[in-house]
Amino acid sequence: MKNKGKNKPLFFLGDRLEFPSVEESNEEGLLAIGGDLSPERLLLAYQNGIFPWFNEDDLVMWWSPDPRMVLFPEKLKVSKSMQKVLEREQFRLTKNTCFERVIDHCAKQKRKDQVGTWITPKIKEAYLQLHQKGFAKSYEVWAGTDLVGGLYGIDLGHVFCGESMFTLVSNASKFAFIKMVRELGASGYKAIDCQVHTKHLESLGAEEVPRTTFIQLLSTS
């Protein structure tokens, strides 16, 4: 079985805790298939610029796209309308108060051109384990006592790898994202990993950088 466009054999992961070089990814960013979703393997993946993404009935698929969508905190863009939302204080932000509820909402969020969700029960269980170990974190947005938005991702200490966000009311997920970026930027974080390009992320200041640049960011604390 060959990778499309690169004429290289796909890597099938076994029980050993390892990944091939990200340079072996195909043109779509697919690097390897198989392996488990243990906390140890997931952390090794994120530390090396790799993340899992697959449908419920598929083998685990591991990706490292080139270019990589990244937001540098100092380049965050906040529109005038969102600045007014922030100033009105119509929302309240918390952190790590209901991680499981956030990931459940992210799994149910309807997205354009997406059928079903990649946040399968196996993914949920794996990230709950990472949360219990202090690596997976959530930001929650409240309107009064109602949870109306939020996001979660993997915290590497100097780079935050965003995984998914949800919103139940207008601007709630943007509120969470902007607040998170400002907090992490003030704490010295180098970048927010956004994985792949979307117009929404681009409007907030994220940009595509070469994968080599992103790997260098990961390797320097």
Buried (B, 14 or more C-beta within 10 A) or exposed (E): EEBEEEEEEBBEBEEEEEBBEBEBBBEEBBBBBBBBBEBEBBBBBBBBBBBBBBEEEEEBBBBBBBBBBBBBBEBBEBEEEBEEBBEEEBBEBBBBEBBEEBBEBBBEBEEEEEEEBBBBEBBBEBBBBBBEEEBBBBBBBBBEEEBBBBBBBBBBEBBBBBBBBBBBBEBBBBBBBBBBBBBBBEEEBBBBBBBBBBEEBBEBBBBBBEBBBBBEBBEEE
